[in-house]
Amino acid sequence: MVIIGAGEAAACAAAAMRDAGWTGAITIVGEERHRPYERPPLSKSALTDEEQPEVRVSAEALRFDALGIVHKSDTRVVRIDRASKQIHTLDGETIGYDKLLLATGAQARPLLVGGGEYALTLRSHEDVWALRQFFGKGRHVLIVGGGLIGLELAASANELGACATIIENRERLLTRCVEAQIAETIQKTHTQRGNRFRFAVDVESIERDSVTLTNGERIEGDVVVAAVGAQPDVALAEDADIEVDNGILTDAFLRTSDPDIFACGDCACAKHPLFGDRPRRMESWQVARDQGALVGRNMVLPPVPQSAVPWFWSDQYDCQLQVAGMPDLGATVVERRLDSETILYFYLSKNGTLVGAAAYGYLRTLAKDMLVSQRLIAASAKPDAAFLAAADRRLKALLAA
Ligand SMILES: Cc1cc2nc3c(=O)[nH]c(=O)nc-3n(C[C@H](O)[C@H](O)[C@H](O)COP(=O)(O)OP(=O)(O)OC[C@H]3O[C@@H](n4cnc5c(N)ncnc54)[C@H](O)[C@@H]3O)c2cc1C
């Protein structure tokens, strides 16, 4: 078993292969110098903690030695030869495989405007080092992109006494993943703390310490950060003629168009039996873990399809955003107000099936309902909309129905 990429998904897959009974060799080849580590803290505690940030190694990677899993770090794979079932590394090494897993993740999307090279990005532990020096008291951080990473960066900058200006080319924040009401609340939280926004305008050009917008405005700051999304790392798959479309395409069992090659995590665009025929690519820690665990199992045992409900979160200040399932498949949206700060939306498909849920506010208030929502989505439940809306009625009762 060979795995390309040494992130969260790879670590879970390798451990799952052993858990499924595989006793042969497992080799993970990753270009970073660290053992697989958790990326979510990079935009949060790794920036705000006073101490120097340490790599937080994934739980499964701590078991590599005990499980007899070989991890080749600092090693970039440059080619897959499907005919001879071998991969080739930049150092000239050749490694043969019986089954191969692509867990190559994603890279921060660069800003393709004049001076785009001045903008810093955040994907790796090393990127945090570059950013930290600009996140102190009195600094002004210019963030291009009002998505989750951009907003978390703005919150972290703010917590350290800096001010952030977010430039977003859509009319509002988070158009892709949440209701306008949640986006407005998030924006308000930032504004109250002194962060600023520019909407519906693009960046024309960048200099080391300023951005010029397409409306002619020039904003000065200490650093420019590009937070304009991530692109799946599909180059190896494309070169090997494996099917790719916004990620490495897989069926619900996480098999690619080559029966001996699998894909999972941020690089994979996978079918999911709960959410129709269209394959979906998710950038989520939990999805990377769930898909890793499933694919590791499927590479050893008779395969079973994805069933875990996709889920992600974002922490900003003392609030959390959580999204489960596929809200974009919803035809009807039902609001459930949990308290003055915390709101939950349910997304029902045309036939009344619960396909998604999104909540924003205090974790302690929303956590239970979001857990139940995931279970209802997994069960393809068709809950009564009035029941969902009534915050005094316990969602758990719907599980028994
Ligand atoms: C700053 C940040 C904050 C985040 N916060 C959250 C959050 O709050 N909540 C949430 O749900 N998700 C969050 N995520 C997303 C989550 O971390 C990712 O979805 C998850 O890490 C994906 O894991 P992965 O293993 O698929 O890919 P990755 O973690 O990207 O790992 C892929 C690895 O493969 C390596 N690789 C690629 N190509 C090659 C090659 N040719 N040869 C060798 N190695 C190669 C890469 O260098 C990388 O180390 C965050 C991500 C970032 C970047």
The ligand as an SDF file (V2000), in Angstrom:
LIG
                    3D

 53 58  0  0  0  0  0  0  0  0999 V2000
   -5.4190   27.3830    7.7880 C   0  0  0  0  0  0  0  0  0  0  0  0
   -6.4510   26.2940    7.7180 C   0  0  0  0  0  0  0  0  0  0  0  0
   -7.4710   26.2560    8.6620 C   0  0  0  0  0  0  0  0  0  0  0  0
   -8.4480   25.2640    8.5960 C   0  0  0  0  0  0  0  0  0  0  0  0
   -9.4530   25.2520    9.5160 N   0  0  0  0  0  0  0  0  0  0  0  0
  -10.4210   24.3160    9.4400 C   0  0  0  0  0  0  0  0  0  0  0  0
  -11.4950   24.3010   10.3800 C   0  0  0  0  0  0  0  0  0  0  0  0
  -11.5790   25.1490   11.2790 O   0  0  0  0  0  0  0  0  0  0  0  0
  -12.4520   23.3400   10.2570 N   0  0  0  0  0  0  0  0  0  0  0  0
  -12.4070   22.3990    9.2690 C   0  0  0  0  0  0  0  0  0  0  0  0
  -13.3030   21.5570    9.1880 O   0  0  0  0  0  0  0  0  0  0  0  0
  -11.3900   22.3750    8.3720 N   0  0  0  0  0  0  0  0  0  0  0  0
  -10.4090   23.3100    8.4240 C   0  0  0  0  0  0  0  0  0  0  0  0
   -9.3810   23.2990    7.5110 N   0  0  0  0  0  0  0  0  0  0  0  0
   -9.3810   22.2850    6.4420 C   0  0  0  0  0  0  0  0  0  0  0  0
   -8.6650   21.0060    6.8560 C   0  0  0  0  0  0  0  0  0  0  0  0
   -7.5040   21.2820    7.5620 O   0  0  0  0  0  0  0  0  0  0  0  0
   -8.3500   20.2270    5.5760 C   0  0  0  0  0  0  0  0  0  0  0  0
   -9.5880   19.9160    4.9800 O   0  0  0  0  0  0  0  0  0  0  0  0
   -7.5380   18.9580    5.8410 C   0  0  0  0  0  0  0  0  0  0  0  0
   -6.3090   19.2760    6.4100 O   0  0  0  0  0  0  0  0  0  0  0  0
   -7.3350   18.2000    4.5400 C   0  0  0  0  0  0  0  0  0  0  0  0
   -6.4830   17.1210    4.7660 O   0  0  0  0  0  0  0  0  0  0  0  0
   -5.8140   16.3300    3.5510 P   0  0  0  0  0  0  0  0  0  0  0  0
   -4.9930   15.2650    4.1710 O   0  0  0  0  0  0  0  0  0  0  0  0
   -6.8280   15.9750    2.5390 O   0  0  0  0  0  0  0  0  0  0  0  0
   -4.8620   17.3970    2.8160 O   0  0  0  0  0  0  0  0  0  0  0  0
   -3.6040   18.1930    3.3380 P   0  0  0  0  0  0  0  0  0  0  0  0
   -3.7050   18.4610    4.7750 O   0  0  0  0  0  0  0  0  0  0  0  0
   -3.4660   19.3620    2.4040 O   0  0  0  0  0  0  0  0  0  0  0  0
   -2.3710   17.1940    3.0950 O   0  0  0  0  0  0  0  0  0  0  0  0
   -1.9010   16.8670    1.8250 C   0  0  0  0  0  0  0  0  0  0  0  0
   -0.3990   16.6640    1.8920 C   0  0  0  0  0  0  0  0  0  0  0  0
    0.0540   16.1230    0.6580 O   0  0  0  0  0  0  0  0  0  0  0  0
    1.2840   16.7170    0.3000 C   0  0  0  0  0  0  0  0  0  0  0  0
    1.5160   16.5440   -1.1410 N   0  0  0  0  0  0  0  0  0  0  0  0
    0.8120   17.0770   -2.1630 C   0  0  0  0  0  0  0  0  0  0  0  0
    1.3300   16.6980   -3.3500 N   0  0  0  0  0  0  0  0  0  0  0  0
    2.3830   15.8870   -3.0600 C   0  0  0  0  0  0  0  0  0  0  0  0
    3.3360   15.1860   -3.8750 C   0  0  0  0  0  0  0  0  0  0  0  0
    3.2990   15.2380   -5.2040 N   0  0  0  0  0  0  0  0  0  0  0  0
    4.2890   14.4660   -3.2470 N   0  0  0  0  0  0  0  0  0  0  0  0
    4.3510   14.4050   -1.8990 C   0  0  0  0  0  0  0  0  0  0  0  0
    3.4870   15.0460   -1.0880 N   0  0  0  0  0  0  0  0  0  0  0  0
    2.5180   15.7850   -1.6630 C   0  0  0  0  0  0  0  0  0  0  0  0
    1.0760   18.1570    0.7450 C   0  0  0  0  0  0  0  0  0  0  0  0
    2.2910   18.8580    0.8670 O   0  0  0  0  0  0  0  0  0  0  0  0
    0.3630   17.9750    2.0880 C   0  0  0  0  0  0  0  0  0  0  0  0
    1.2950   17.8200    3.1250 O   0  0  0  0  0  0  0  0  0  0  0  0
   -8.3900   24.2810    7.5580 C   0  0  0  0  0  0  0  0  0  0  0  0
   -7.3550   24.3260    6.6080 C   0  0  0  0  0  0  0  0  0  0  0  0
   -6.3960   25.3240    6.6850 C   0  0  0  0  0  0  0  0  0  0  0  0
   -5.3110   25.3660    5.6510 C   0  0  0  0  0  0  0  0  0  0  0  0
  1  2  1  0
  2  3  1  0
  2 52  2  0
  3  4  2  0
  4  5  1  0
  4 50  1  0
  5  6  2  0
  6  7  1  0
  6 13  1  0
  7  8  2  0
  7  9  1  0
  9 10  1  0
 10 11  2  0
 10 12  1  0
 12 13  2  0
 13 14  1  0
 14 15  1  0
 14 50  1  0
 15 16  1  0
 16 17  1  0
 16 18  1  0
 18 19  1  0
 18 20  1  0
 20 21  1  0
 20 22  1  0
 22 23  1  0
 23 24  1  0
 24 25  2  0
 24 26  1  0
 24 27  1  0
 27 28  1  0
 28 29  2  0
 28 30  1  0
 28 31  1  0
 31 32  1  0
 32 33  1  0
 33 34  1  0
 33 48  1  0
 34 35  1  0
 35 36  1  0
 35 46  1  0
 36 37  1  0
 36 45  1  0
 37 38  2  0
 38 39  1  0
 39 40  1  0
 39 45  2  0
 40 41  1  0
 40 42  2  0
 42 43  1  0
 43 44  2  0
 44 45  1  0
 46 47  1  0
 46 48  1  0
 48 49  1  0
 50 51  2  0
 51 52  1  0
 52 53  1  0
M  END
$$$$
